[in-house]
Structure formats: structure tokens, C-alpha cells
């Protein structure tokens, strides 16, 4: 699959939705038509549609097609994709570890921790936790986890249409463990982005991502 192509497709369609060129309630062309429009494979189109659905741009109705949804925020939105942000900052993966631990009597938890740096100076720390029930289905090793996207891992244990996503930007004091990872003093003021995936029907937590940023490398300015 051409990873650059699926990102281009997602950006093109989301830009048209944001600009109003594609109206809420309208139907996207069929997957076969999109394959012709973008000169893309079926798997590339399917992945693009999954991402657009996760981002809240479209609603997929089985056997009927993909429909444009009305944006949840009319006036502004925070659009965040970790892989694009980090690649734009020329960040390198400095540290990576993962573990599988039980959560209660039935559920398991896959925890992935990553530290990114620029010129050997840590800029952010990401911790990701995925919840699943059957540990026997999980056979990935470290090298495989390094090459899989967040969406790839989520879909190992879930169906795409069952998931809903919430993004929150939080300003808080930095936990001591995280402070060591991003080279700031404990209890320093930092912000982090939290992404929560839940099951649409049961509201069960499926995954939780947190990315903490060193304020010397990334900060926000607000104006009114």
C-alpha cells in the first residue's frame, strides 16, 4: 500500500468537507469510483475511508456507502495526527518499549511507550494503551509494532465502525516519570494531547493515547 497516497486522499477529501465543497448528508463516490479518481488500490481506498470515519468526516453505512457528516464544531476544531506532527518536526524515535498486563479478570492491556528527540534532545513522550480480551490473538513482536500505525493496532482487536474518538488538549503539571523523559523539571507546566477511543454502543474504553511535549520545542499561543 502507498502510505503517502492514502494520506493525500484523506487530506483531499477532508479539505473539501471543511471548505464546504462536499456538503453534510451527501454521498461520496463508491469505492470503485474512488479507485479510478485517485488511481489507488482497493486497500488504499478502504484505509482512507476508515481514517475519515475515525476523524468524524464521514459515516459508513454498510451496503449503502460513505456519507459526509456534519462537523461537531461549527466555528473551530483541533485537527491532530501524531505521525504528521512528529514527522514535520523531523523527530527521531529515541526510545521504545511495550508490555502486556492484565486489567481485571478478563481484559488485557497492551502499553506502548515512545520517546522522540531532535539532535538527541527529547521533545515528547507518548504512552499508548490498548485494551483487548483475548491475549491468545496477540502475536506481534517489537519490530512489528514499530512498523504498524495506531489504526493498524486498533483494528487488530476492533471493527472500525464500532469505534468513536475524542481528542482533548490538556494543560497540567508534568508527572515525575514523564518529566524525566522530556527533560523538564518535575511539576513543570506542560501540555499534552489525549486521544480516547471508546466502543460506540457499550462506551467501553478501547484505547487511550497521551503525548506530552517539552515546552521548549512546542507551545501554544491563544488569542481572542
Secondary structure, 3 states (H helix, E strand, C coil): CCHHHHHHHHHHHHHHHHHCCCCCCCECCCHHHHHHHHCCCHHHHHHHHHHHHHCCCEEEECCCEEEECCCCCCCCCCCCCHHHHHHHCCCEEEEEEEEEEEECCCEEEEEEEEEEEECCEEEEEEEEEEEECCHHHCCCCHHHHHHCCHHHHHHHHCCHHHEEEEEEEEEEECCHHHHHHCCCCCCCEEEEEEEEEEECCCCCEEEEEEEEECCCCCCCCCCC
